[in-house]
Amino acid sequence: MPKSIEYLGIESSAKAAESACERYGWDRVLQITAEQFDPGERQWDCIVFNEILYYCSDPLSLLEKYAKAVSSAGSIMVSIYQKPGTPLKQRPRRFLSRNRPMSNAHCTKMVHDFIVRHGWRIEEDNLIARPGSAESWWICAAKPCFARLSNAGPLKNLYVARAKATLLRALAYLK
């Protein structure tokens, strides 16, 4: 990453945070969870959730929290690994585990639905496959519109009405 770009990494693992600093020469990797980190009044141009949301207890609250920390021209990017499938033998054990993270597929659907429901402008929405493999990643980049409209009252309602009208026209076109 160019030195002119200010980077702040958040990593819950002390070993991974140290490794990132050593490997990439970054001096701004904090050993803290995304839930614990307080962005304060700081605004970023881009916030990336790389393979993290399905480990969180409430990924939608996390998206909402960080949407408020994105600049007006900024975006949030999400990467979620799409597991080809859980082997039959592991499914009961995964279901009964109290500490299990949510499934990647469930998290992907939750996050996508949240983005659409809140009227974020989707810039990229792709499933990227690994060549010669059943593995893929869902990559989404979106502008969180609601963060800037949350106190707008009638303006927010107008935006939602326009979004619904656009969606209805798109659905009519598909029929």
Secondary structure, DSSP 8 states (H G I E B T S, - for coil): --TTS---EEES-HHHHHHHHHHH--S-EEES-TTT---TT--EEEEEEES-GGGSS-HHHHHHHHHTTEEEEEEEEEEEEE-S---TTHHHHHHH-TT----HHHHHHHHHHHHHHTT-EEEEEEEEE-TTSS-EEEEEEEE-THHHHTT-THHHHHHHHHHHHHHHHHHHHH-
